[in-house]
Amino acid sequence: MTDQIKYVLGEKDIPRTWYNLAADLPGGAPMLHPGTGAEITVDDLLGIMPETLARQELSREAEIEIPEPVRQIYAQFRPAPLFRARRLERALGTPARIYYKYEGGSPAGSHKPNTAIAQAYYNKQAGVTRLATETGAGQWGSSLALAGALFEMDVSVFMVKVSYHQKPYRRMLMATYGARCVPSPSTETAAGRAILAEDPDCPGSLGIATSEALEVAGGNSDVNYAGGSVLNHVLLHQSVIGQEAIAQFALADDYPDIVIGATGGGSNFGGLAFPFLGAQLRGGSTVRVIAAEPSSCPTMTQGTLSYDFGDTAGLTPLIKMHTLGHSFVPPPVHAGGLRYHGMAPLVSEALDRDLIEATAVKQLSCFASGITFARAEGIVPAPESTHAIDVAIREALRCRDEGVARTILFGLSGHGHFDLGAYEAYLSGSLRDEEFDPAALESSLAKLPGFVSV
Amino acid sequence: MTDQIKYVLGEKDIPRTWYNLAADLPGGAPMLHPGTGAEITVDDLLGIMPETLARQELSREAEIEIPEPVRQIYAQFRPAPLFRARRLERALGTPARIYYKYEGGSPAGSHKPNTAIAQAYYNKQAGVTRLATETGAGQWGSSLALAGALFEMDVSVFMVKVSYHQKPYRRMLMATYGARCVPSPSTETAAGRAILAEDPDCPGSLGIATSEALEVAGGNSDVNYAGGSVLNHVLLHQSVIGQEAIAQFALADDYPDIVIGATGGGSNFGGLAFPFLGAQLRGGSTVRVIAAEPSSCPTMTQGTLSYDFGDTAGLTPLIKMHTLGHSFVPPPVHAGGLRYHGMAPLVSEALDRDLIEATAVKQLSCFASGITFARAEGIVPAPESTHAIDVAIREALRCRDEGVARTILFGLSGHGHFDLGAYEAYLSGSLRDEEFDPAALESSLAKLPGFVSV
């Protein structure tokens, strides 16, 4: 084949270790106990996760071994393909070489099983048989439901209410795997009831759903919490994405000048970009790394870098991150997986050190780019992924205008087969850009916890 | 990895030719002109398809070259993986080795792009820019919509009305690719209007939708018809499935004793099984080949082998096939892709020569098997595919009971991400087995055309 479009690795090429960017960013701010202000320890986390995961959460080691049973399940859909988007390049008339790392081939249709399987495995090893979690668009919830089915565990998912209604097939997918899915805010938790008392029509948010899941996990000794993003160990597990991509670029005899990922909590972005950043920090080629966030929930471009809670009710440790304030409720855009008030501490740290840049993109532009991509490459992207596509297309067009042939890599975190209602709304003209409300930000930032950054 | 679960081939291993079973079944009954009874010629077909496809339709050559631009598009999702279902084997406690050839990784989520891309390519080469077709569950329609997007062609899809309402996301997927999707029977054609006049609540069928598409293609010189199943050239294009599987079994150092495919019109079944039958007819190992059809539309197990029309209105040539009669309207089961009154002539011929066997399976049993599979293997199967799974599980349990370790291969033709409404109905207990009505069969068979089998 003259014009190769797919770079494939074998089962034996699945990474044997996860890569931890924390090892290469010494001096990062630790998580703090909200009551005492003391640094969080492994013991503090044991109420909601097994010791293995607690140790990974706080680890500063660069490489952590992937258990063989996890690699064995990964083997069904990993290594994930790296595609050269030749048809999109032609459609754009750009000299840029555009690549995308596609995670939609997993049984749940996104990158989320990379950590769901690992978390279910470690919990099962520790004798835990029940897991609770939150989900936005449902990619994370259905991935944990999948992992629960594979390890025969009970899974309860609090799904952000607006997404629960926008994406009914995600809820049905969870049920097919045998999991329980509850629209959040719900009446099942004190956190949910408090929100509903204040605003019965609250569309929900990832912060609220996280409070509900944490409350259930914290209050039941046989239930653990499983997080879909933000946390260090989640980004750690996702590092298989970028590690594979680096090996695939060697096959392609190329290397990215620009790496782009969509960012909600940071797990797909971190999974893709961190191994490239790690290589750079250890003397490898410099890459321009761009985090693409929704303009309706502009954590990095409009938020502040501060200690804040990871959830709305304030049940998590304090985490230093770019945040809109834990009480911020983002407008109901279709990219439900990006509707989170904060940003993973490792992504926040990388941004603070100017290792990456952030840009905010609008919903309508993202759907237009998603359709351009779908009609050129065939794959209909998840609304979250269209944020990366939108920036990639912008950079490819800049290459065209400047007459420069840069190599662009973006993360295609999942397919949009569950999100076609959003595409229909876009095509019918009924979708609009959700405006970001500076007053809501001001009010939310006023409620930040009083701890000063250390 | 000790227990390999995936057998992967490289881009260069995509077959270079399609395999045509007709070459190894000499003396098969030709298609006949309904007016004259004469054998159909290439010229007769040119009103609805380009010469290249018409020649493939009537070809008796064993191997037909795959154009390089088609292979280039195949490369995005082919070779498709062959999986060893080790987790399902453990769940069933069977000594059988179960494999499945998974076609759900294509951008449209099924095997249908294998022929959609080829047909769009040949039409585009011939200067045709508009295509019309029918679709049941929507897998074919969305695949042709995908191919239309890639080749910049206008695509109109008549979608069986019951599936149009059961599977709204399929319709939205077609729209995202830029195609037009119309519920059938529609008022846009004489065939549709005639059906609606008799039964305004008609749920539609593949036979009716085919009539509508053929009418549009036949009546417009710039529109061609593209068929999703049944026709010889469609099964030809699908032969990449079985050819790849044979190469993958060599990697696994194994070979199937039993090959199982779900059958509606026969394209997934033929694509998987024919290369194995061809190898057997040329002196290779004997395989037991089982066609799994729905008991609500039992073309092979209850129908008759006769010349009949491929569509309800009688616009096609006469085709010798197992049929329930072209006026038979199957009950509205969720496996919309299997709701077809006839069977591909090559599959019918193979059944008549005892090269394959047929079995009918019930909807509820299929969904139960589909859920067993999903919870063990992670992939939620399309309702059509669950028919093959149901038979595979039955054979695997027979291996357990007999203490025999047979090798079983089945075709997993697509994922069920668009069909979760059906799973929800099953899980909630509201789904039922649709009974086959012998009186409807009798009445339909009475309307068979008068031609006697030659």
Interface residues (C-beta under 8 A of the other chain):
Chain A: M1 D3 Q4 I5 K6 V8 G10 E11 K12 E68 R71 Q72 A75 Q76 F83 R87 G105 P107 A108 G109 P113 L146 A149 L150 P168 Y169 M172 L173 A175 T176 Y177 G178 I371 A374 R375 A376 E377 G378 I379 V380 H417 F418 L420 G421 Y423 E424 L427
Chain B: M1 D3 Q4 I5 K6 V8 G10 E11 K12 E68 R71 Q72 A75 Q76 F83 R87 G105 P107 A108 G109 P113 L146 A149 L150 P168 Y169 M172 L173 A175 T176 Y177 G178 I371 A374 R375 A376 E377 G378 I379 V380 H417 F418 L420 G421 Y423 E424 L427
